[in-house]
Amino acid sequence: MTGPQRRRPSRAETRRRIIDAATAVFARQGIAATSLNDIAAEAGLTKGAVYSNFTGRDDLVLTIMEEHMVERMDRATTVFAELADLDEATTEAGARLLAGIDSDATWHRLLLEYWGLAMRNPTVHSGLAERRARLRDAVTAAISKAAALHGVDLPLAPEHLAVVVLALSNGLAVERGVDPSAVPPTLFGDVLKLLVTPRA
């Protein structure tokens, strides 16, 4: 008599397993020193299973980066629907974004490493540029929605504000990683307030 059959993991579960394994290995070894064999071993899967879900290491890196940034921006921008006061909402959005920087410092190190790789490899550069464009579009949409909710006439076009917010996030992550005391807890929110203050 055979025992109960084990349920086969769904494709989504396998994909999640690979992403989590890749994140762990990248954090330990860096991107350049990590192979798909390393990731497969960490996930307890075959290399073929990794290839059936991702086209390669670059696809995995970009998926992880996009997932992290979209999740962080979603956490920050939803506050504009939760709080009616624009000043309070902007302060809270900045606090959430800075908290994300602190809780996910490894991700920012990986982004910097991958940016360096992209500057030397046209193929990697193309993939990174495509994903960053999608991220800018998502942030632009969130900014436009928040401005509409609060009746704000933004001082810059939403797509330009999106670039600034992403650059601010990356820049503050670098500075806070080098010297946490140089980036006060309220700094992100304070700068966001300047960016969303309507024209006089």
N, C-alpha and C positions, 0 to 999 in steps of 0.2 A: 504494500500500500504506500503510495507516495504522499508526501506532505503537501500542504497548500503551495501553489505556485506563487513565486515572488512576482509582484507587479513590475512590469518593465517601465523604467522611467520615461516620462514623456519627453518630446524633443525640447520643450521649454525648460524642463528640469535639467536635462543634460547640458543645455546651453548655459544655464545659470551655474551649474557645477564647473564648467570650463571657465567661465568669466571669473568666478571666485578663486579658482586655482591660479589662473593667470595673474590676477591682482596680487595674490600672495607671493608668487614667484618673482614677478616684476619688482615688488617691494624689497625682496631679499637680495636679488641679483642685479637689478637694473634691466632695462629693456634690451640693450645691445647684447648682453651676456646670456640672454634667455632664449632657448630653442623651443620648438613645438613639442619635442620629446620631453623636455623638462615640465612643460605645462600638462601634457598627457599623464605623466607619472604622478604629478601632484594631484590631479583629478581622479586618478585610478582608472583611466580610460586608455584606449588605444590612440595612436596618432591619427588613425583614420577617422575616429569619432570626432576629433578636433576639426579635421578638414571637412567633415560633413556638415559642420555648423559655421565654420569661418574659413575664409579663403587663405588665411595665413596669419602670421604674427601681427602684421600691420593692421589687419582688419580687427583683430582682438584689441589691440592697443586703442584704436580709434573708437571702438564700441564702448570700452571702459571709460574713456575720457568723456565721450558724449553723454553717457549715462550719468556719470558723476555730476557733470556741470548742469545738465537739465534738471536733475533732482534738486540740486542746491538752489538754482534759480527759481524753481517752482515753489520751494519752501519759502523763499524770500518774497516772491511777488504775490503769493496768495494773501499776504497780510493786508494788501490794499483793498481786498474785498472784506476782510475781517474787521478792519478799523475804519471808522468814518472820518476821523481827524487825519488829514494828510501829514501833518508834522509828526504825529505819533506813529503813523504807519511807516513813514520813511525812516524814523529812528529804529523801529523794530526790524525793518527790512535789512538795514545796515548791520544790526546786531546778529541777525540770523546768518547773513553772509560771512561775517567775521567768525562766527562760531563754526561755520562750515570750513573755513580756512584752518582753524585750529584743530578741528577733529579729523581733518583729511590732509595733513601736511605731506604725506607720502605721495598722494595724487599730484600735488603741485611739483614735487621733485621729478616725477615721471613726465609731466608735461614739459618741463624745461629740458629734460634729456631728449624727449622726442622732437621738440622744436629744433634742437641742435642737429639731430639726425636729418630732419626735413630740410634744413638749410644746405645740406651737402648732397641730398639725393632728390632729384626731380620727381621721381615716382612717389616717394614718401611725402614730399611737399604737396603734390597734387591731392593726395588723399586727405592730408591734414587740412588743406585749404577748403576742400569740399565740406568736411564735417564742421569746421569752424563757421562756414557760411550758413549752414543749417542751424547752428547754435545761435548765431546772430539774428537769424530770422525769428527764432523762438523767443529770444529776449526782446526783440523789437515788438512782437505781437503782445507780449506781457506788458511792456511799457505803455503801448497804445491803449490797452485795456484799462490799466490803472489810471491813466490820464483821463480817459472817458468817464470812469467811475467817480473820479473826484472833480471833474469839471475843470481840469487844468490845461491851460494853453502852454505847452512846453516851450522852453527857450531854444531848443534845438530839435531837429527832426528826430523822430523816435529811432530810426536806424543809426543815426550818429550817436545818440545817447547809448544805444546798445553797445557800440564799439567802446565807448568810454567806460561803461560799467564793467565790461569784461576785462578791459585793460587795467582798470582800477583793482579788480579782484586779483588778477595775476600779479600786479605790482606790489600790492599790500601783502600778498602771500610771501613774496620774496623777502621784503623788508622785515616782516614779522618772523620769518624763518631764521634770518640772520640775527636780528635783535628784537625780541618781542616787546621790549620796553619802548621801542621807537614808534610803535603803532598803538595808540590808546584805544580802549574798547569802543569808544564812541566815534572814532575817526571815520569809519566807513559811512555810518549814518550821517555824520556832519557834512561829508562831501556830497552825499546823495541829496541832501536838502538844498545845497547850492545848485545842483544840477536840475532839480525840478521846480525851483522857484520861478514862477511865471515872470515874463517880461513886464516891466512897469508900464 
